[in-house]
Amino acid sequence: MACIRKIACLITALSMLSACATGGTPHGDSLVGAEEVRGTELKFAKAMADRDFNAFVSHLSVDAVFFDDRAIQHGAAEVSAAWKPLFNGSKAPFSWAPDHVEVLASGDLALSTGPVIVNDKVVGRFNSIWRLEAPHTWRIVFDKGEPVCADAKK
């Protein structure tokens, strides 16, 4: 019986060590990357709030794709043209902020997601894919917005 307990303890210890070596908590680089992406997403949203179209466009990858249930824009030029009217007026038509960010272990691709807000009410959700295109320079390559409870309508 004592031998079985020792083997069980050894297996448990090896399993725990294996988990530490292959996964466990995120690596420091992933956390740094996530904070960079979060900060970039917040600057992207601030460009809309500040009505700064040029700052908004600077976050777009040349081959960005933005889409929702109504339209798809391919490339920074199409995305810019579609979003330009949203910068008319002194007040932004909506705002957003990330509530979750994940970065690949490679550190060069990330997801940010969060609520879209109009008049203090959550009306949708955005999902953005960011690519590291130069050191500390994240640009958006995919963006998808959808209304709250979109699945309930299907």
DADABEL-V648750 format. One record per helix or strand of 3 or more residues. SS is the DSSP state (alpha for helix, beta for strand). FROM is the first residue (numbers start at 1). TO is the last residue. If there is no record, write none. Layout:
BEGIN
<<SS;FROM;TO> <SS;FROM;TO>>
END
This chain:
BEGIN
<<alpha;2;22> <alpha;28;49> <alpha;53;58> <beta;60;67> <beta;72;74> <alpha;75;87> <beta;100;103> <beta;109;118> <beta;121;134> <beta;137;147> <alpha;150;153>>
END
